[in-house]
Amino acid sequence: MTQRHISYFAGVLLVAAGAACWSLGGALVRLTDGIDVWQIIFYRSLTVLVCMGLWLGFRFRGTLVRRMAEAGVNAVIAGIAVGTAGLTFVASLFYTTVAEAIFMVGVGPFLSALLGYWILRERIPPVTWIAMTVALAGMAVIFYGNRGGGAVTGTLLALYSAFCFSCYAVLLRWGQRTEMSVALIWNAIYLILVSGLVLLLPTGLSSASGLSAFAIGWWNAGAVFLMGAVQLTLGLMLFTIGSRSVPAAQLTLIALVEPVLSPLWAWFVSSELPPVWTFIGGAVIVGAIAIQALFSATREDRHARRQTERQRRGEPALDHP
């Protein structure tokens, strides 16, 4: 089934808006009190399942099951990939600072570029390589300003999160002719099952186990609801729709809006004051993303004009800019 086409520029805006929603995650985690990562993941994923079920059910009505079947195993794997990315990133926040955890996200565009070229044969323009390198330098500046504040465990968890998210970005592009929003249903189911088992069984992974572990209090319930409804559901929906017109490497490059904004939200809600290096590195990253988007939008516009001219002359259209 063919999805309605959206322009490259609209896709960039949607992806950036989705990343801005994700940036609220660290601040919302800091708002919780006395609960662990598994309790957060369970109720956050339950909220995603309810919100996505209502939205997709209203949108597709009686055809939702068919849409899920059309998306197939690709959507299942994508849901597990982004679920694992979210799980490991939240876990990393319990071992290191927000700023140091998100530094590892900077390798995401390089991973996506390599996976996108290998799997999708998406060509990577020189300007994209330059923008990714500049963005990684900006992440290094942020890391420099927060050096010594984290732990190896948190860094490794955040790095694995970046890899899983890169896989998710490539899978979205792979399945763009189907309704990949259903991947978020599989994402929620996967995380509910994993976190629910950890909370129920005495595995030692959670601070509490048994039915009592599911009691988190009204304050925490409100914070986790915001994570599920705004940070994840809205963010992932915007990102998924925008991915239809943005190559995989650029998807994770634009997603670096998240680590730029995350320390600022954490500072706002919990006085976790980011050093000046965070602002400098953030400005470098935003500049790299803006330059990449402008160059790519200009290239797409030139390609569209060439296509129009070739059609007027009765010549075959070109597949790529």
C-alpha positions as protocol buffer text, in pm:
chain_id: "A"
residue {
  index: 1
  type: MET
  ca { x: 0 y: 0 z: 0 }
}
residue {
  index: 2
  type: THR
  ca { x: 139 y: 340 z: -99 }
}
residue {
  index: 3
  type: GLN
  ca { x: 154 y: 615 z: 162 }
}
residue {
  index: 4
  type: ARG
  ca { x: 63 y: 974 z: 85 }
}
residue {
  index: 5
  type: HIS
  ca { x: 382 y: 1156 z: -18 }
}
residue {
  index: 6
  type: ILE
  ca { x: 509 y: 1444 z: 194 }
}
residue {
  index: 7
  type: SER
  ca { x: 781 y: 1689 z: 94 }
}
residue {
  index: 8
  type: TYR
  ca { x: 1137 y: 1663 z: 220 }
}
residue {
  index: 9
  type: PHE
  ca { x: 1105 y: 1990 z: 413 }
}
residue {
  index: 10
  type: ALA
  ca { x: 781 y: 1876 z: 582 }
}
residue {
  index: 11
  type: GLY
  ca { x: 951 y: 1549 z: 671 }
}
residue {
  index: 12
  type: VAL
  ca { x: 1242 y: 1735 z: 832 }
}
residue {
  index: 13
  type: LEU
  ca { x: 1003 y: 1947 z: 1041 }
}
residue {
  index: 14
  type: LEU
  ca { x: 807 y: 1641 z: 1155 }
}
residue {
  index: 15
  type: VAL
  ca { x: 1122 y: 1449 z: 1249 }
}
residue {
  index: 16
  type: ALA
  ca { x: 1260 y: 1749 z: 1440 }
}
residue {
  index: 17
  type: ALA
  ca { x: 929 y: 1793 z: 1623 }
}
residue {
  index: 18
  type: GLY
  ca { x: 933 y: 1425 z: 1718 }
}
residue {
  index: 19
  type: ALA
  ca { x: 1288 y: 1458 z: 1852 }
}
residue {
  index: 20
  type: ALA
  ca { x: 1181 y: 1763 z: 2053 }
}
residue {
  index: 21
  type: CYS
  ca { x: 913 y: 1548 z: 2219 }
}
residue {
  index: 22
  type: TRP
  ca { x: 1172 y: 1280 z: 2301 }
}
residue {
  index: 23
  type: SER
  ca { x: 1395 y: 1541 z: 2463 }
}
residue {
  index: 24
  type: LEU
  ca { x: 1148 y: 1562 z: 2753 }
}
residue {
  index: 25
  type: GLY
  ca { x: 1246 y: 1210 z: 2867 }
}
residue {
  index: 26
  type: GLY
  ca { x: 1537 y: 1297 z: 3096 }
}
residue {
  index: 27
  type: ALA
  ca { x: 1346 y: 1577 z: 3267 }
}
residue {
  index: 28
  type: LEU
  ca { x: 1039 y: 1358 z: 3323 }
}
residue {
  index: 29
  type: VAL
  ca { x: 1254 y: 1081 z: 3470 }
}
residue {
  index: 30
  type: ARG
  ca { x: 1398 y: 1338 z: 3711 }
}
residue {
  index: 31
  type: LEU
  ca { x: 1041 y: 1429 z: 3818 }
}
residue {
  index: 32
  type: THR
  ca { x: 970 y: 1075 z: 3941 }
}
residue {
  index: 33
  type: ASP
  ca { x: 1025 y: 986 z: 4303 }
}
residue {
  index: 34
  type: GLY
  ca { x: 1120 y: 646 z: 4444 }
}
residue {
  index: 35
  type: ILE
  ca { x: 1050 y: 427 z: 4140 }
}
residue {
  index: 36
  type: ASP
  ca { x: 1295 y: 236 z: 3924 }
}
residue {
  index: 37
  type: VAL
  ca { x: 1348 y: 201 z: 3551 }
}
residue {
  index: 38
  type: TRP
  ca { x: 1127 y: -106 z: 3512 }
}
residue {
  index: 39
  type: GLN
  ca { x: 826 y: 59 z: 3673 }
}
residue {
  index: 40
  type: ILE
  ca { x: 874 y: 359 z: 3445 }
}
residue {
  index: 41
  type: ILE
  ca { x: 902 y: 143 z: 3135 }
}
residue {
  index: 42
  type: PHE
  ca { x: 597 y: -68 z: 3222 }
}
residue {
  index: 43
  type: TYR
  ca { x: 355 y: 221 z: 3275 }
}
residue {
  index: 44
  type: ARG
  ca { x: 506 y: 433 z: 2999 }
}
residue {
  index: 45
  type: SER
  ca { x: 459 y: 148 z: 2752 }
}
residue {
  index: 46
  type: LEU
  ca { x: 107 y: 79 z: 2876 }
}
residue {
  index: 47
  type: THR
  ca { x: 23 y: 443 z: 2806 }
}
residue {
  index: 48
  type: VAL
  ca { x: 173 y: 414 z: 2456 }
}
residue {
  index: 49
  type: LEU
  ca { x: -32 y: 99 z: 2385 }
}
residue {
  index: 50
  type: VAL
  ca { x: -358 y: 268 z: 2492 }
}
residue {
  index: 51
  type: CYS
  ca { x: -286 y: 593 z: 2305 }
}
residue {
  index: 52
  type: MET
  ca { x: -169 y: 423 z: 1986 }
}
residue {
  index: 53
  type: GLY
  ca { x: -454 y: 172 z: 2000 }
}
residue {
  index: 54
  type: LEU
  ca { x: -712 y: 453 z: 2026 }
}
residue {
  index: 55
  type: TRP
  ca { x: -548 y: 665 z: 1755 }
}
residue {
  index: 56
  type: LEU
  ca { x: -490 y: 386 z: 1504 }
}
residue {
  index: 57
  type: GLY
  ca { x: -828 y: 230 z: 1582 }
}
residue {
  index: 58
  type: PHE
  ca { x: -1002 y: 563 z: 1513 }
}
residue {
  index: 59
  type: ARG
  ca { x: -792 y: 624 z: 1201 }
}
residue {
  index: 60
  type: PHE
  ca { x: -827 y: 282 z: 1038 }
}
residue {
  index: 61
  type: ARG
  ca { x: -1138 y: 152 z: 1214 }
}
residue {
  index: 62
  type: GLY
  ca { x: -1199 y: -202 z: 1087 }
}
residue {
  index: 63
  type: THR
  ca { x: -878 y: -227 z: 881 }
}
residue {
  index: 64
  type: LEU
  ca { x: -621 y: -200 z: 1162 }
}
residue {
  index: 65
  type: VAL
  ca { x: -552 y: -575 z: 1171 }
}
residue {
  index: 66
  type: ARG
  ca { x: -498 y: -574 z: 793 }
}
residue {
  index: 67
  type: ARG
  ca { x: -257 y: -278 z: 821 }
}
residue {
  index: 68
  type: MET
  ca { x: -59 y: -462 z: 1086 }
}
residue {
  index: 69
  type: ALA
  ca { x: -43 y: -770 z: 863 }
}
residue {
  index: 70
  type: GLU
  ca { x: 74 y: -559 z: 566 }
}
residue {
  index: 71
  type: ALA
  ca { x: 356 y: -408 z: 774 }
}
residue {
  index: 72
  type: GLY
  ca { x: 454 y: -764 z: 865 }
}
residue {
  index: 73
  type: VAL
  ca { x: 761 y: -879 z: 1052 }
}
residue {
  index: 74
  type: ASN
  ca { x: 946 y: -559 z: 956 }
}
residue {
  index: 75
  type: ALA
  ca { x: 716 y: -361 z: 1188 }
}
residue {
  index: 76
  type: VAL
  ca { x: 761 y: -618 z: 1465 }
}
residue {
  index: 77
  type: ILE
  ca { x: 1141 y: -594 z: 1448 }
}
residue {
  index: 78
  type: ALA
  ca { x: 1124 y: -215 z: 1425 }
}
residue {
  index: 79
  type: GLY
  ca { x: 905 y: -204 z: 1735 }
}
residue {
  index: 80
  type: ILE
  ca { x: 1145 y: -426 z: 1928 }
}
residue {
  index: 81
  type: ALA
  ca { x: 1443 y: -218 z: 1810 }
}
residue {
  index: 82
  type: VAL
  ca { x: 1301 y: 117 z: 1919 }
}
residue {
  index: 83
  type: GLY
  ca { x: 1170 y: -43 z: 2238 }
}
residue {
  index: 84
  type: THR
  ca { x: 1516 y: -171 z: 2325 }
}
residue {
  index: 85
  type: ALA
  ca { x: 1661 y: 172 z: 2239 }
}
residue {
  index: 86
  type: GLY
  ca { x: 1423 y: 342 z: 2481 }
}
residue {
  index: 87
  type: LEU
  ca { x: 1476 y: 79 z: 2751 }
}
residue {
  index: 88
  type: THR
  ca { x: 1854 y: 101 z: 2745 }
}
residue {
  index: 89
  type: PHE
  ca { x: 1854 y: 482 z: 2727 }
}
residue {
  index: 90
  type: VAL
  ca { x: 1627 y: 516 z: 3032 }
}
residue {
  index: 91
  type: ALA
  ca { x: 1845 y: 262 z: 3212 }
}
residue {
  index: 92
  type: SER
  ca { x: 2156 y: 464 z: 3128 }
}
residue {
  index: 93
  type: LEU
  ca { x: 2009 y: 769 z: 3305 }
}
residue {
  index: 94
  type: PHE
  ca { x: 2028 y: 578 z: 3634 }
}
residue {
  index: 95
  type: TYR
  ca { x: 2405 y: 529 z: 3592 }
}
residue {
  index: 96
  type: THR
  ca { x: 2520 y: 859 z: 3447 }
}
residue {
  index: 97
  type: THR
  ca { x: 2419 y: 1220 z: 3382 }
}
residue {
  index: 98
  type: VAL
  ca { x: 2166 y: 1320 z: 3117 }
}
residue {
  index: 99
  type: ALA
  ca { x: 2433 y: 1505 z: 2918 }
}
residue {
  index: 100
  type: GLU
  ca { x: 2683 y: 1218 z: 2918 }
}
residue {
  index: 101
  type: ALA
  ca { x: 2419 y: 962 z: 2829 }
}
residue {
  index: 102
  type: ILE
  ca { x: 2302 y: 1158 z: 2527 }
}
residue {
  index: 103
  type: PHE
  ca { x: 2658 y: 1210 z: 2401 }
}
residue {
  index: 104
  type: MET
  ca { x: 2658 y: 853 z: 2276 }
}
residue {
  index: 105
  type: VAL
  ca { x: 2355 y: 938 z: 2061 }
}
residue {
  index: 106
  type: GLY
  ca { x: 2601 y: 1132 z: 1844 }
}
residue {
  index: 107
  type: VAL
  ca { x: 2726 y: 812 z: 1681 }
}
residue {
  index: 108
  type: GLY
  ca { x: 2372 y: 731 z: 1565 }
}
residue {
  index: 109
  type: PRO
  ca { x: 2387 y: 915 z: 1229 }
}
residue {
  index: 110
  type: PHE
  ca { x: 2707 y: 733 z: 1132 }
}
residue {
  index: 111
  type: LEU
  ca { x: 2554 y: 397 z: 1222 }
}
residue {
  index: 112
  type: SER
  ca { x: 2236 y: 481 z: 1028 }
}
residue {
  index: 113
  type: ALA
  ca { x: 2437 y: 599 z: 728 }
}
residue {
  index: 114
  type: LEU
  ca { x: 2629 y: 271 z: 713 }
}
residue {
  index: 115
  type: LEU
  ca { x: 2320 y: 56 z: 770 }
}
residue {
  index: 116
  type: GLY
  ca { x: 2117 y: 261 z: 520 }
}
residue {
  index: 117
  type: TYR
  ca { x: 2385 y: 223 z: 254 }
}
residue {
  index: 118
  type: TRP
  ca { x: 2430 y: -148 z: 322 }
}
residue {
  index: 119
  type: ILE
  ca { x: 2061 y: -243 z: 342 }
}
residue {
  index: 120
  type: LEU
  ca { x: 1876 y: 26 z: 145 }
}
residue {
  index: 121
  type: ARG
  ca { x: 2153 y: 139 z: -92 }
}
residue {
  index: 122
  type: GLU
  ca { x: 2080 y: 499 z: 6 }
}
residue {
  index: 123
  type: ARG
  ca { x: 2357 y: 721 z: -125 }
}
residue {
  index: 124
  type: ILE
  ca { x: 2515 y: 948 z: 137 }
}
residue {
  index: 125
  type: PRO
  ca { x: 2595 y: 1295 z: -6 }
}
residue {
  index: 126
  type: PRO
  ca { x: 2921 y: 1462 z: 105 }
}
residue {
  index: 127
  type: VAL
  ca { x: 2726 y: 1737 z: 283 }
}
residue {
  index: 128
  type: THR
  ca { x: 2560 y: 1472 z: 501 }
}
residue {
  index: 129
  type: TRP
  ca { x: 2899 y: 1324 z: 601 }
}
residue {
  index: 130
  type: ILE
  ca { x: 3024 y: 1673 z: 683 }
}
residue {
  index: 131
  type: ALA
  ca { x: 2714 y: 1756 z: 885 }
}
residue {
  index: 132
  type: MET
  ca { x: 2737 y: 1429 z: 1078 }
}
residue {
  index: 133
  type: THR
  ca { x: 3103 y: 1491 z: 1160 }
}
residue {
  index: 134
  type: VAL
  ca { x: 3031 y: 1847 z: 1276 }
}
residue {
  index: 135
  type: ALA
  ca { x: 2739 y: 1722 z: 1486 }
}
residue {
  index: 136
  type: LEU
  ca { x: 2960 y: 1457 z: 1646 }
}
residue {
  index: 137
  type: ALA
  ca { x: 3212 y: 1731 z: 1728 }
}
residue {
  index: 138
  type: GLY
  ca { x: 2930 y: 1921 z: 1895 }
}
residue {
  index: 139
  type: MET
  ca { x: 2843 y: 1613 z: 2100 }
}
residue {
  index: 140
  type: ALA
  ca { x: 3211 y: 1587 z: 2198 }
}
residue {
  index: 141
  type: VAL
  ca { x: 3199 y: 1947 z: 2324 }
}
residue {
  index: 142
  type: ILE
  ca { x: 2899 y: 1859 z: 2541 }
}
residue {
  index: 143
  type: PHE
  ca { x: 3081 y: 1551 z: 2668 }
}
residue {
  index: 144
  type: TYR
  ca { x: 3390 y: 1757 z: 2749 }
}
residue {
  index: 145
  type: GLY
  ca { x: 3185 y: 1990 z: 2965 }
}
residue {
  index: 146
  type: ASN
  ca { x: 3041 y: 1694 z: 3156 }
}
residue {
  index: 147
  type: ARG
  ca { x: 3351 y: 1473 z: 3177 }
}
residue {
  index: 148
  type: GLY
  ca { x: 3398 y: 1267 z: 3488 }
}
residue {
  index: 149
  type: GLY
  ca { x: 3028 y: 1266 z: 3574 }
}
residue {
  index: 150
  type: GLY
  ca { x: 2921 y: 925 z: 3451 }
}
residue {
  index: 151
  type: ALA
  ca { x: 3000 y: 558 z: 3459 }
}
residue {
  index: 152
  type: VAL
  ca { x: 3107 y: 299 z: 3202 }
}
residue {
  index: 153
  type: THR
  ca { x: 2779 y: 108 z: 3243 }
}
residue {
  index: 154
  type: GLY
  ca { x: 2571 y: 414 z: 3156 }
}
residue {
  index: 155
  type: THR
  ca { x: 2790 y: 495 z: 2856 }
}
residue {
  index: 156
  type: LEU
  ca { x: 2767 y: 142 z: 2715 }
}
residue {
  index: 157
  type: LEU
  ca { x: 2390 y: 132 z: 2763 }
}
residue {
  index: 158
  type: ALA
  ca { x: 2353 y: 467 z: 2582 }
}
residue {
  index: 159
  type: LEU
  ca { x: 2578 y: 345 z: 2298 }
}
residue {
  index: 160
  type: TYR
  ca { x: 2369 y: 32 z: 2251 }
}
residue {
  index: 161
  type: SER
  ca { x: 2058 y: 252 z: 2256 }
}
residue {
  index: 162
  type: ALA
  ca { x: 2203 y: 453 z: 1965 }
}
residue {
  index: 163
  type: PHE
  ca { x: 2265 y: 134 z: 1766 }
}
residue {
  index: 164
  type: CYS
  ca { x: 1910 y: 6 z: 1822 }
}
residue {
  index: 165
  type: PHE
  ca { x: 1765 y: 340 z: 1722 }
}
residue {
  index: 166
  type: SER
  ca { x: 1970 y: 339 z: 1402 }
}
residue {
  index: 167
  type: CYS
  ca { x: 1823 y: -1 z: 1320 }
}
residue {
  index: 168
  type: TYR
  ca { x: 1476 y: 142 z: 1380 }
}
residue {
  index: 169
  type: ALA
  ca { x: 1540 y: 435 z: 1143 }
}
residue {
  index: 170
  type: VAL
  ca { x: 1656 y: 200 z: 866 }
}
residue {
  index: 171
  type: LEU
  ca { x: 1358 y: -33 z: 917 }
}
residue {
  index: 172
  type: LEU
  ca { x: 1117 y: 261 z: 887 }
}
residue {
  index: 173
  type: ARG
  ca { x: 1269 y: 346 z: 550 }
}
residue {
  index: 174
  type: TRP
  ca { x: 1261 y: -21 z: 448 }
}
residue {
  index: 175
  type: GLY
  ca { x: 888 y: -44 z: 516 }
}
residue {
  index: 176
  type: GLN
  ca { x: 783 y: 305 z: 408 }
}
residue {
  index: 177
  type: ARG
  ca { x: 524 y: 170 z: 162 }
}
residue {
  index: 178
  type: THR
  ca { x: 331 y: 18 z: 453 }
}
residue {
  index: 179
  type: GLU
  ca { x: 179 y: 170 z: 767 }
}
residue {
  index: 180
  type: MET
  ca { x: 485 y: 162 z: 992 }
}
residue {
  index: 181
  type: SER
  ca { x: 302 y: 342 z: 1274 }
}
residue {
  index: 182
  type: VAL
  ca { x: 187 y: -5 z: 1383 }
}
residue {
  index: 183
  type: ALA
  ca { x: 547 y: -71 z: 1489 }
}
residue {
  index: 184
  type: LEU
  ca { x: 467 y: 138 z: 1796 }
}
residue {
  index: 185
  type: ILE
  ca { x: 201 y: -115 z: 1896 }
}
residue {
  index: 186
  type: TRP
  ca { x: 461 y: -393 z: 1884 }
}
residue {
  index: 187
  type: ASN
  ca { x: 704 y: -168 z: 2069 }
}
residue {
  index: 188
  type: ALA
  ca { x: 460 y: -120 z: 2355 }
}
residue {
  index: 189
  type: ILE
  ca { x: 363 y: -488 z: 2376 }
}
residue {
  index: 190
  type: TYR
  ca { x: 729 y: -593 z: 2380 }
}
residue {
  index: 191
  type: LEU
  ca { x: 821 y: -354 z: 2661 }
}
residue {
  index: 192
  type: ILE
  ca { x: 510 y: -433 z: 2868 }
}
residue {
  index: 193
  type: LEU
  ca { x: 595 y: -804 z: 2857 }
}
residue {
  index: 194
  type: VAL
  ca { x: 964 y: -756 z: 2941 }
}
residue {
  index: 195
  type: SER
  ca { x: 917 y: -502 z: 3221 }
}
residue {
  index: 196
  type: GLY
  ca { x: 610 y: -683 z: 3358 }
}
residue {
  index: 197
  type: LEU
  ca { x: 807 y: -1007 z: 3396 }
}
residue {
  index: 198
  type: VAL
  ca { x: 1097 y: -826 z: 3562 }
}
residue {
  index: 199
  type: LEU
  ca { x: 858 y: -664 z: 3811 }
}
residue {
  index: 200
  type: LEU
  ca { x: 669 y: -986 z: 3887 }
}
residue {
  index: 201
  type: LEU
  ca { x: 962 y: -1224 z: 3922 }
}
residue {
  index: 202
  type: PRO
  ca { x: 1237 y: -1202 z: 4188 }
}
residue {
  index: 203
  type: THR
  ca { x: 1514 y: -1148 z: 3933 }
}
residue {
  index: 204
  type: GLY
  ca { x: 1705 y: -888 z: 4133 }
}
residue {
  index: 205
  type: LEU
  ca { x: 1689 y: -648 z: 3837 }
}
residue {
  index: 206
  type: SER
  ca { x: 1415 y: -440 z: 4001 }
}
residue {
  index: 207
  type: SER
  ca { x: 1417 y: -275 z: 4343 }
}
residue {
  index: 208
  type: ALA
  ca { x: 1085 y: -448 z: 4419 }
}
residue {
  index: 209
  type: SER
  ca { x: 908 y: -759 z: 4292 }
}
residue {
  index: 210
  type: GLY
  ca { x: 560 y: -908 z: 4304 }
}
residue {
  index: 211
  type: LEU
  ca { x: 228 y: -730 z: 4273 }
}
residue {
  index: 212
  type: SER
  ca { x: 340 y: -457 z: 4512 }
}
residue {
  index: 213
  type: ALA
  ca { x: 597 y: -345 z: 4255 }
}
residue {
  index: 214
  type: PHE
  ca { x: 317 y: -213 z: 4035 }
}
residue {
  index: 215
  type: ALA
  ca { x: 215 y: 50 z: 4292 }
}
residue {
  index: 216
  type: ILE
  ca { x: 388 y: 377 z: 4200 }
}
residue {
  index: 217
  type: GLY
  ca { x: 167 y: 653 z: 4343 }
}
residue {
  index: 218
  type: TRP
  ca { x: -32 y: 928 z: 4173 }
}
residue {
  index: 219
  type: TRP
  ca { x: 257 y: 1172 z: 4127 }
}
residue {
  index: 220
  type: ASN
  ca { x: 472 y: 914 z: 3953 }
}
residue {
  index: 221
  type: ALA
  ca { x: 172 y: 796 z: 3751 }
}
residue {
  index: 222
  type: GLY
  ca { x: 124 y: 1148 z: 3616 }
}
residue {
  index: 223
  type: ALA
  ca { x: 490 y: 1185 z: 3518 }
}
residue {
  index: 224
  type: VAL
  ca { x: 496 y: 844 z: 3351 }
}
residue {
  index: 225
  type: PHE
  ca { x: 171 y: 920 z: 3167 }
}
residue {
  index: 226
  type: LEU
  ca { x: 334 y: 1229 z: 3016 }
}
residue {
  index: 227
  type: MET
  ca { x: 630 y: 1014 z: 2910 }
}
residue {
  index: 228
  type: GLY
  ca { x: 402 y: 768 z: 2734 }
}
residue {
  index: 229
  type: ALA
  ca { x: 154 y: 1011 z: 2577 }
}
residue {
  index: 230
  type: VAL
  ca { x: 371 y: 1309 z: 2481 }
}
residue {
  index: 231
  type: GLN
  ca { x: 736 y: 1204 z: 2485 }
}
residue {
  index: 232
  type: LEU
  ca { x: 688 y: 864 z: 2319 }
}
residue {
  index: 233
  type: THR
  ca { x: 352 y: 836 z: 2140 }
}
residue {
  index: 234
  type: LEU
  ca { x: 347 y: 1185 z: 1990 }
}
residue {
  index: 235
  type: GLY
  ca { x: 723 y: 1186 z: 1931 }
}
residue {
  index: 236
  type: LEU
  ca { x: 732 y: 848 z: 1758 }
}
residue {
  index: 237
  type: MET
  ca { x: 424 y: 928 z: 1547 }
}
residue {
  index: 238
  type: LEU
  ca { x: 579 y: 1251 z: 1418 }
}
residue {
  index: 239
  type: PHE
  ca { x: 912 y: 1078 z: 1354 }
}
residue {
  index: 240
  type: THR
  ca { x: 750 y: 784 z: 1174 }
}
residue {
  index: 241
  type: ILE
  ca { x: 545 y: 1007 z: 942 }
}
residue {
  index: 242
  type: GLY
  ca { x: 845 y: 1230 z: 868 }
}
residue {
  index: 243
  type: SER
  ca { x: 1065 y: 929 z: 789 }
}
residue {
  index: 244
  type: ARG
  ca { x: 874 y: 873 z: 462 }
}
residue {
  index: 245
  type: SER
  ca { x: 1067 y: 1151 z: 288 }
}
residue {
  index: 246
  type: VAL
  ca { x: 1397 y: 1169 z: 482 }
}
residue {
  index: 247
  type: PRO
  ca { x: 1690 y: 924 z: 425 }
}
residue {
  index: 248
  type: ALA
  ca { x: 1802 y: 707 z: 718 }
}
residue {
  index: 249
  type: ALA
  ca { x: 2131 y: 890 z: 783 }
}
residue {
  index: 250
  type: GLN
  ca { x: 1954 y: 1224 z: 795 }
}
residue {
  index: 251
  type: LEU
  ca { x: 1682 y: 1086 z: 1024 }
}
residue {
  index: 252
  type: THR
  ca { x: 1925 y: 1021 z: 1306 }
}
residue {
  index: 253
  type: LEU
  ca { x: 2112 y: 1344 z: 1231 }
}
residue {
  index: 254
  type: ILE
  ca { x: 1795 y: 1550 z: 1277 }
}
residue {
  index: 255
  type: ALA
  ca { x: 1711 y: 1341 z: 1584 }
}
residue {
  index: 256
  type: LEU
  ca { x: 2013 y: 1504 z: 1753 }
}
residue {
  index: 257
  type: VAL
  ca { x: 1768 y: 1783 z: 1837 }
}
residue {
  index: 258
  type: GLU
  ca { x: 1685 y: 1555 z: 2131 }
}
residue {
  index: 259
  type: PRO
  ca { x: 2027 y: 1563 z: 2304 }
}
residue {
  index: 260
  type: VAL
  ca { x: 2051 y: 1938 z: 2242 }
}
residue {
  index: 261
  type: LEU
  ca { x: 1726 y: 2006 z: 2429 }
}
residue {
  index: 262
  type: SER
  ca { x: 1740 y: 1728 z: 2692 }
}
residue {
  index: 263
  type: PRO
  ca { x: 1990 y: 1896 z: 2930 }
}
residue {
  index: 264
  type: LEU
  ca { x: 1792 y: 2220 z: 2910 }
}
residue {
  index: 265
  type: TRP
  ca { x: 1469 y: 2052 z: 3020 }
}
residue {
  index: 266
  type: ALA
  ca { x: 1657 y: 1868 z: 3299 }
}
residue {
  index: 267
  type: TRP
  ca { x: 1794 y: 2204 z: 3415 }
}
residue {
  index: 268
  type: PHE
  ca { x: 1448 y: 2359 z: 3407 }
}
residue {
  index: 269
  type: VAL
  ca { x: 1268 y: 2092 z: 3614 }
}
residue {
  index: 270
  type: SER
  ca { x: 1540 y: 1972 z: 3852 }
}
residue {
  index: 271
  type: SER
  ca { x: 1812 y: 2241 z: 3853 }
}
residue {
  index: 272
  type: GLU
  ca { x: 2058 y: 1996 z: 3691 }
}
residue {
  index: 273
  type: LEU
  ca { x: 2250 y: 2293 z: 3554 }
}
residue {
  index: 274
  type: PRO
  ca { x: 2432 y: 2219 z: 3227 }
}
residue {
  index: 275
  type: PRO
  ca { x: 2771 y: 2386 z: 3186 }
}
residue {
  index: 276
  type: VAL
  ca { x: 2839 y: 2642 z: 2916 }
}
residue {
  index: 277
  type: TRP
  ca { x: 2992 y: 2366 z: 2701 }
}
residue {
  index: 278
  type: THR
  ca { x: 2643 y: 2217 z: 2663 }
}
residue {
  index: 279
  type: PHE
  ca { x: 2517 y: 2537 z: 2504 }
}
residue {
  index: 280
  type: ILE
  ca { x: 2821 y: 2565 z: 2276 }
}
residue {
  index: 281
  type: GLY
  ca { x: 2799 y: 2202 z: 2164 }
}
residue {
  index: 282
  type: GLY
  ca { x: 2423 y: 2234 z: 2116 }
}
residue {
  index: 283
  type: ALA
  ca { x: 2470 y: 2537 z: 1891 }
}
residue {
  index: 284
  type: VAL
  ca { x: 2721 y: 2342 z: 1680 }
}
residue {
  index: 285
  type: ILE
  ca { x: 2477 y: 2050 z: 1643 }
}
residue {
  index: 286
  type: VAL
  ca { x: 2182 y: 2272 z: 1551 }
}
residue {
  index: 287
  type: GLY
  ca { x: 2401 y: 2449 z: 1295 }
}
residue {
  index: 288
  type: ALA
  ca { x: 2504 y: 2118 z: 1138 }
}
residue {
  index: 289
  type: ILE
  ca { x: 2142 y: 2002 z: 1117 }
}
residue {
  index: 290
  type: ALA
  ca { x: 2027 y: 2332 z: 967 }
}
residue {
  index: 291
  type: ILE
  ca { x: 2300 y: 2333 z: 701 }
}
residue {
  index: 292
  type: GLN
  ca { x: 2225 y: 1971 z: 610 }
}
residue {
  index: 293
  type: ALA
  ca { x: 1851 y: 2040 z: 585 }
}
residue {
  index: 294
  type: LEU
  ca { x: 1899 y: 2352 z: 371 }
}
residue {
  index: 295
  type: PHE
  ca { x: 2140 y: 2181 z: 130 }
}
residue {
  index: 296
  type: SER
  ca { x: 1916 y: 1877 z: 97 }
}
residue {
  index: 297
  type: ALA
  ca { x: 1600 y: 2085 z: 51 }
}
residue {
  index: 298
  type: THR
  ca { x: 1774 y: 2285 z: -223 }
}
residue {
  index: 299
  type: ARG
  ca { x: 1889 y: 1963 z: -393 }
}
residue {
  index: 300
  type: GLU
  ca { x: 1538 y: 1818 z: -376 }
}
residue {
  index: 301
  type: ASP
  ca { x: 1394 y: 2139 z: -522 }
}
residue {
  index: 302
  type: ARG
  ca { x: 1642 y: 2131 z: -813 }
}
residue {
  index: 303
  type: HIS
  ca { x: 1558 y: 1765 z: -874 }
}
residue {
  index: 304
  type: ALA
  ca { x: 1184 y: 1841 z: -879 }
}
residue {
  index: 305
  type: ARG
  ca { x: 1239 y: 2118 z: -1135 }
}
residue {
  index: 306
  type: ARG
  ca { x: 1447 y: 1885 z: -1353 }
}
residue {
  index: 307
  type: GLN
  ca { x: 1175 y: 1621 z: -1333 }
}
residue {
  index: 308
  type: THR
  ca { x: 915 y: 1875 z: -1445 }
}
residue {
  index: 309
  type: GLU
  ca { x: 1129 y: 1985 z: -1738 }
}
residue {
  index: 310
  type: ARG
  ca { x: 1193 y: 1625 z: -1848 }
}
residue {
  index: 311
  type: GLN
  ca { x: 822 y: 1547 z: -1831 }
}
residue {
  index: 312
  type: ARG
  ca { x: 745 y: 1849 z: -2048 }
}
residue {
  index: 313
  type: ARG
  ca { x: 994 y: 1724 z: -2307 }
}
residue {
  index: 314
  type: GLY
  ca { x: 849 y: 1374 z: -2287 }
}
residue {
  index: 315
  type: GLU
  ca { x: 1169 y: 1223 z: -2143 }
}
residue {
  index: 316
  type: PRO
  ca { x: 1175 y: 952 z: -1869 }
}
residue {
  index: 317
  type: ALA
  ca { x: 1194 y: 1078 z: -1511 }
}
residue {
  index: 318
  type: LEU
  ca { x: 1508 y: 1051 z: -1302 }
}
residue {
  index: 319
  type: ASP
  ca { x: 1493 y: 836 z: -990 }
}
residue {
  index: 320
  type: HIS
  ca { x: 1746 y: 1030 z: -785 }
}
residue {
  index: 321
  type: PRO
  ca { x: 1855 y: 1394 z: -751 }
}
